């Protein structure tokens, strides 16, 4: 399973109220589960960096 698939699977199981929590700070911007989802779902350039960082933090 690639990092994108793992993220989407984990995201689907996160309670709605926790999705607003900040999971990392990237380029001095807070990234919540919701922000990460939008970036990753749309396959932006930033999504690759977010996925890499989430893997390093062992969140996915």
C-alpha positions as CSV (number, residue, x, y, z in Angstrom):
1,X,0.0,0.0,0.0
2,X,1.5,3.3,-1.0
3,X,1.6,6.3,1.4
4,X,-1.4,8.0,-0.3
5,X,-3.6,5.0,0.1
6,X,-2.5,4.6,3.7
7,X,-3.3,8.2,4.4
8,X,-6.8,8.0,2.9
9,X,-7.5,4.8,4.8
10,X,-6.4,6.4,8.1
11,X,-8.2,9.7,7.3
12,X,-11.5,7.8,6.7
13,X,-11.3,6.3,10.3
14,X,-10.5,9.6,12.1
15,X,-13.4,11.1,14.0
16,X,-14.7,14.3,12.5
17,X,-13.7,16.5,15.5
18,X,-10.1,15.3,15.3
19,X,-9.7,16.2,11.7
20,X,-9.4,19.9,12.7
21,X,-6.3,19.1,14.8
22,X,-2.9,20.2,13.6
23,X,-0.7,17.2,12.7
24,X,2.4,19.0,11.5
25,X,3.8,22.4,10.6
26,X,5.1,22.6,7.1
27,X,6.8,25.7,5.7
28,X,5.6,27.6,8.7
29,X,2.0,26.7,8.0
30,X,-0.1,24.5,10.3
31,X,-1.4,21.4,8.5
32,X,-4.5,19.7,9.8
33,X,-5.9,16.4,8.8
34,X,-8.4,18.3,6.6
35,X,-5.8,20.4,4.9
36,X,-3.6,17.3,4.3
37,X,-6.6,15.5,2.8
38,X,-7.4,18.3,0.3
39,X,-3.8,18.5,-0.8
40,X,-3.4,14.7,-1.1
41,X,-6.8,14.1,-2.7
42,X,-5.9,16.7,-5.4
43,X,-2.4,15.3,-5.8
44,X,-0.7,18.6,-5.5
45,X,3.1,19.1,-5.4
46,X,2.8,19.9,-1.7
47,X,1.0,16.6,-1.1
48,X,4.2,14.6,-1.8
49,X,6.0,16.6,0.8
50,X,3.2,16.2,3.3
51,X,3.1,12.4,2.8
52,X,6.8,12.1,3.2
53,X,6.7,14.1,6.5
54,X,3.8,12.0,7.8
55,X,5.7,8.9,7.0
56,X,8.8,10.2,8.9
57,X,6.5,11.0,11.9
58,X,5.0,7.5,11.6
59,X,1.5,8.9,11.4
60,X,0.8,6.8,8.3
